Every structure is written in structure tokens, then in C-alpha cells.
Amino acid sequence: MPEEEAAGLRKRHPEIDFVGGEDEVPEDLGGVEVIFTQEPVPDEIVQRMESLRWVHLQHGGAAGYLTPAIMERPIDVTTSTGIAAVPFAEFGIACILTLAKRLPECWQAQQERRWDESLVPQQIEGKTLLVIGLGAIGSELARKAKAFGMHVAATKRHVGDVPDHVDELGPPEALLGLLARADYVVLCLPSVEKDVMGERELMAMKPGSYLINMTGRQSISDEAALVRALRDGPIAGAVLNTFASGGRELPASSELWRLPNVTITPRTAGPSGTQWHRVIPLFEDNLARFLGGTPMRNVVDKVLGYARSSQ
């Protein structure tokens, strides 16, 4: 954390003893009640913190942070879910427009100095967008897509009330039926959601539709099936910011590199750098709730592995 931000926290909350950095952490950790962290906390450290009651994560995802020592004790874990919703949603809209206006083909024709009037663009107004995973990112994408006049459908593990910016909302069991009608499919899933899009789901997509994977690293379970669906149909094209391998980078051996209807981005969907102007207010709001004994926002469901809802 930048010193300016840390100094601001100390000034606004003089009743709290903030310590950080290797030189400031005391040997006796028994009195530590709260951790604000960017990295997973080793179990050996957690076990020394007998009074630990709350861990706040700088990131939106909790994968890798729910260690045995965290899981076996009644320690609340909260995330910074939502701070990256706007840049991710902007990326999704950019992808939809890029695909609809056939800009990749235009760029390729430009490189070849070829005038190609067969590249007819589509309008996205009236088209159906399927958002798989209506969390913070999916909701922001749905809101922006609705402003473009798109018909917005979505799936969510716990359906609940249908937001105003969503036309259809169903559980995961409704996925196959929605895939058959969607012109654009965008994956907005937490990293713990795996194998959502297998061969059956990929082949169920509407002929001529487009797939955008922004967040769920292993939500596409079968890369070979994805290649077939892109090469032989029904998928017309894809933008991939995360990959079936689950790794940060797409291996050079992947056939996806060679498909002309695929755009691969080097994990650029999210914000660049830490969004301290968003992270700190969220943490301080939860800090006030923690001190006041009221429910905090973005509490992780330790069974699901992610924050299910905000209060």
C-alpha cells in the first residue's frame, strides 16, 4: 500500500493500530484481529494470530486464500469484489462492438492493402447478449449492454430478483436453452467456477454467435472442442482473455493462436495497477461495519469459494 494511503488510514482511524511492512510486524501476533492483504497468508502466520477475526483481500477473487488455517476457524474473509467491474465491463462492450463491426477483418485487410466490401458490419441493438455469471462484473456489463439496446439474458447460481437491466435470468440449468438464442456469450465467472462450457455447451451455441471469455480461467473445460467449434461452427469468433488451461498465459503450442477468427488478449480486460481509490473506501466501509458489529460487504462463502453477494 502506498505510504500516502496508509497514512490516511492511520489519521482517520487513530483508535486502530495499523502495522505493515516486514520491519513493523511484531513478533507477538496474538493480538492481531484484522489482516488486509494482497497475497495469501501462510497458515503458520494465521495460527500465531489467536485473535484473528477478519481477513480482507485486495483482490476480487478468493481462490488460493482459503487455506486450511482460514477454513478451520470462524474467520470472516471479505474481498474487493466490484472494484474492477467497470474496466471489465468496458472491455466486454469493446469486444462486442469489435466483433459486430468486424474490425479484426478490417485490420487484416488493411495489412494486405485489400479493399473488401464484403465485410458487412452488424448492429448490436436488438441482439441478444448472454452473461454467464451475474456478479459485479456481469451486472455492470449487463447494465452497459442494455443501454445499447441489447436484449440481456443471464445465468446466476442463486437467481433471486431480476434486475431492471436484465430481461431474462435463469439458473445454471437454463444455460443450454439460452445459448441457443444468444448472439453474444460473455463469461463473467469467478475463477473457482470450472467446466461450465464443455463440448455440449459450445456446440449448443447459436450458429454465427460470438464467445468472449473475460474472467473464468477454467470455465471452458475443453480447448479442443473450442477449436472445433470455432473452426467448423457454430461459433463465428471469440475473444479470449483467459484460457482453458487455467494458466496466466496461453501456451505457444495452442492451436487457438492460429485461428483467424480468434482474438487473444494478454489478460488486459481488467484494470492496470491497483485501484486504491476504490479499494480503500470499500475496506473502510467494512472496517466501520466490523467495529460496529454489523454485516460486512463481500463476505466470502467458504464453501462456494467466492463472495456471493454484497449488503
RALIN-V575471 format. One record per residue. RES is the residue in one small letter. SS is DSSP state (2 for helix, 1 for strand, 0 for the rest). PHI is phi in degrees with one decimal (none if undefined). OMEGA is omega as a letter, one per 40 degrees, with the letter a starting at -180 (999 if undefined). Layout:
res->{RES & RES}
ss->{SS & SS}
phi->{PHI & PHI}
omega->{OMEGA & OMEGA}
//
This chain:
res->{m & p & e & e & e & a & a & g & l & r & k & r & h & p & e & i & d & f & v & g & g & e & d & e & v & p & e & d & l & g & g & v & e & v & i & f & t & q & e & p & v & p & d & e & i & v & q & r & m & e & s & l & r & w & v & h & l & q & h & g & g & a & a & g & y & l & t & p & a & i & m & e & r & p & i & d & v & t & t & s & t & g & i & a & a & v & p & f & a & e & f & g & i & a & c & i & l & t & l & a & k & r & l & p & e & c & w & q & a & q & q & e & r & r & w & d & e & s & l & v & p & q & q & i & e & g & k & t & l & l & v & i & g & l & g & a & i & g & s & e & l & a & r & k & a & k & a & f & g & m & h & v & a & a & t & k & r & h & v & g & d & v & p & d & h & v & d & e & l & g & p & p & e & a & l & l & g & l & l & a & r & a & d & y & v & v & l & c & l & p & s & v & e & k & d & v & m & g & e & r & e & l & m & a & m & k & p & g & s & y & l & i & n & m & t & g & r & q & s & i & s & d & e & a & a & l & v & r & a & l & r & d & g & p & i & a & g & a & v & l & n & t & f & a & s & g & g & r & e & l & p & a & s & s & e & l & w & r & l & p & n & v & t & i & t & p & r & t & a & g & p & s & g & t & q & w & h & r & v & i & p & l & f & e & d & n & l & a & r & f & l & g & g & t & p & m & r & n & v & v & d & k & v & l & g & y & a & r & s & s & q}
ss->{0 & 0 & 2 & 2 & 2 & 2 & 2 & 2 & 2 & 2 & 2 & 2 & 0 & 0 & 0 & 0 & 0 & 0 & 0 & 0 & 0 & 0 & 0 & 0 & 0 & 0 & 0 & 0 & 0 & 0 & 0 & 0 & 0 & 1 & 1 & 1 & 1 & 0 & 0 & 0 & 0 & 0 & 2 & 2 & 2 & 2 & 2 & 2 & 0 & 0 & 0 & 0 & 0 & 1 & 1 & 1 & 1 & 0 & 0 & 0 & 0 & 0 & 0 & 0 & 0 & 0 & 0 & 2 & 2 & 2 & 2 & 0 & 0 & 0 & 0 & 1 & 1 & 1 & 0 & 0 & 0 & 0 & 0 & 0 & 2 & 2 & 2 & 2 & 2 & 2 & 2 & 2 & 2 & 2 & 2 & 2 & 2 & 2 & 2 & 2 & 0 & 0 & 2 & 2 & 2 & 2 & 2 & 2 & 2 & 2 & 2 & 0 & 0 & 0 & 0 & 0 & 0 & 0 & 0 & 0 & 0 & 0 & 0 & 0 & 0 & 0 & 0 & 1 & 1 & 1 & 1 & 1 & 0 & 0 & 0 & 2 & 2 & 2 & 2 & 2 & 2 & 2 & 2 & 2 & 2 & 2 & 2 & 0 & 0 & 0 & 1 & 1 & 1 & 1 & 1 & 0 & 0 & 0 & 0 & 0 & 0 & 0 & 0 & 0 & 0 & 0 & 0 & 1 & 1 & 1 & 0 & 2 & 2 & 2 & 2 & 2 & 2 & 2 & 2 & 0 & 0 & 0 & 0 & 1 & 1 & 1 & 1 & 0 & 0 & 0 & 0 & 0 & 0 & 0 & 0 & 0 & 1 & 0 & 2 & 2 & 2 & 2 & 2 & 0 & 0 & 0 & 0 & 0 & 1 & 1 & 1 & 1 & 1 & 0 & 0 & 0 & 0 & 0 & 0 & 1 & 0 & 0 & 2 & 2 & 2 & 2 & 2 & 2 & 2 & 2 & 2 & 2 & 0 & 0 & 1 & 1 & 1 & 1 & 1 & 1 & 0 & 0 & 0 & 0 & 0 & 0 & 0 & 0 & 0 & 0 & 0 & 0 & 0 & 0 & 2 & 2 & 2 & 2 & 0 & 0 & 0 & 1 & 1 & 1 & 0 & 0 & 0 & 0 & 0 & 0 & 0 & 0 & 0 & 0 & 0 & 2 & 2 & 2 & 2 & 2 & 2 & 2 & 2 & 2 & 2 & 2 & 2 & 2 & 2 & 2 & 2 & 2 & 0 & 0 & 0 & 0 & 0 & 0 & 1 & 1 & 1 & 0 & 0 & 0 & 0 & 1 & 1 & 0 & 0 & 0 & 0}
phi->{none & -58.6 & -59.5 & -60.9 & -69.0 & -63.4 & -64.8 & -63.2 & -62.2 & -63.5 & -69.5 & -77.7 & -131.8 & -65.9 & -77.8 & -112.5 & -93.6 & -90.7 & -128.0 & -168.9 & 87.4 & -59.5 & -77.2 & -101.2 & -74.9 & -72.1 & -67.1 & -86.8 & -99.8 & -61.1 & -92.6 & -70.6 & -105.8 & -134.5 & -121.1 & -112.7 & -140.2 & -99.0 & -112.4 & -57.2 & -92.2 & -57.3 & -57.6 & -61.8 & -72.8 & -59.2 & -64.8 & -80.8 & -96.9 & -66.8 & -97.6 & -62.4 & -123.3 & -152.6 & -122.9 & -106.6 & -99.2 & -67.0 & -97.0 & -85.7 & -102.2 & -107.7 & -60.1 & 92.1 & -95.4 & -87.5 & -77.3 & -53.6 & -66.6 & -74.1 & -71.7 & -85.1 & -120.6 & -78.1 & -100.6 & -73.3 & -119.5 & -121.2 & -117.1 & -96.7 & -53.2 & 106.6 & -69.6 & -104.0 & -61.1 & -64.6 & -62.1 & -64.0 & -65.0 & -61.4 & -62.0 & -60.9 & -64.0 & -60.0 & -65.2 & -59.6 & -66.6 & -61.4 & -70.0 & -64.3 & -89.6 & 58.2 & -65.5 & -57.8 & -67.6 & -65.0 & -64.6 & -66.2 & -63.3 & -63.2 & -60.9 & -91.8 & 53.1 & -115.9 & -87.0 & -121.9 & -80.3 & -79.7 & -81.1 & -90.0 & -76.8 & -110.4 & -97.8 & -92.5 & -61.2 & 89.7 & -78.6 & -99.3 & -105.9 & -108.3 & -98.4 & -95.3 & 105.0 & -96.3 & -88.7 & -62.9 & -69.8 & -61.5 & -66.5 & -66.9 & -63.7 & -60.8 & -62.7 & -70.4 & -65.5 & -62.3 & -66.0 & -85.7 & 86.3 & -81.0 & -86.4 & -105.0 & -113.7 & -155.1 & -120.3 & -153.7 & -59.1 & -116.4 & -65.2 & 66.1 & -73.0 & -87.7 & -64.9 & -62.1 & -89.4 & -121.1 & -86.9 & -138.2 & -137.8 & -136.0 & -77.1 & -54.8 & -67.0 & -88.1 & -59.3 & -60.1 & -65.5 & -72.2 & -59.8 & -68.2 & -113.1 & -88.9 & -83.9 & -133.5 & -120.4 & -121.7 & -89.1 & -125.9 & -103.0 & -65.9 & -64.3 & -79.6 & -81.0 & -118.2 & 59.0 & -76.1 & -110.0 & -99.0 & -60.5 & -61.3 & -70.3 & -62.1 & -75.5 & -83.2 & -66.4 & -62.3 & -55.5 & 85.9 & -85.6 & -124.4 & -119.0 & -128.2 & -109.7 & -96.9 & -127.7 & -68.7 & -61.7 & -119.0 & -73.4 & -94.8 & -89.4 & -132.2 & -66.8 & -62.3 & -67.1 & -63.8 & -60.6 & -63.7 & -66.4 & -80.4 & -81.8 & -111.9 & 99.4 & -89.6 & -80.0 & -81.4 & -174.8 & -151.7 & -120.0 & -120.5 & -102.9 & -137.2 & -134.7 & -63.2 & -65.7 & 85.3 & -79.8 & -71.3 & -114.4 & -84.6 & -57.9 & -61.6 & -79.5 & -65.7 & -69.6 & -59.5 & -59.5 & -94.8 & -83.3 & -70.0 & -100.0 & -119.8 & -111.3 & -110.7 & -112.2 & -80.8 & 59.0 & -99.8 & -70.1 & -87.2 & -72.6 & -92.0 & 79.6 & -78.8 & -86.3 & -60.6 & -66.8 & -103.2 & -67.1 & -62.4 & -59.3 & -64.6 & -62.3 & -66.7 & -63.6 & -67.5 & -62.5 & -64.0 & -66.8 & -61.7 & -67.9 & -87.8 & 75.3 & -105.1 & -59.0 & -88.9 & -89.1 & 57.7 & -75.2 & -75.7 & -78.8 & -66.1 & -77.1 & -72.5 & 93.9 & -154.3 & -76.6 & -78.8 & -160.9 & -111.4 & -109.0}
omega->{i & a & i & i & i & i & i & i & a & a & a & a & a & a & a & i & i & i & a & a & a & a & a & a & a & i & i & a & a & a & a & a & a & i & i & a & i & a & i & a & i & a & a & i & a & a & i & a & a & a & a & a & a & i & i & a & i & a & i & a & a & a & i & a & a & a & i & a & i & a & a & a & a & i & i & i & i & a & i & i & i & a & a & a & a & i & i & a & i & i & i & i & i & i & a & a & i & i & a & a & i & a & i & i & i & i & i & i & i & i & a & a & a & i & a & a & i & a & a & a & i & i & a & i & a & i & a & i & i & i & i & a & a & i & a & a & a & i & i & i & i & i & a & i & i & i & i & i & i & i & a & i & a & i & a & a & i & a & a & a & i & i & a & a & i & a & i & i & a & i & i & a & a & a & a & i & i & i & a & a & a & i & i & i & a & i & a & a & i & a & a & i & a & i & i & a & i & a & a & a & a & a & i & a & a & i & a & a & a & a & i & i & a & a & a & a & a & i & i & a & a & a & i & i & i & i & i & a & i & a & a & a & e & a & a & a & a & i & a & i & i & a & a & a & a & i & a & a & i & a & a & a & a & i & a & i & a & a & a & a & i & i & a & i & a & i & a & a & a & a & i & a & a & a & a & a & i & a & a & i & i & i & a & i & i & i & i & i & i & a & a & i & i & a & i & i & i & i & a & i & a & i & i & a & i & i & a & a & i & i & 999}
//
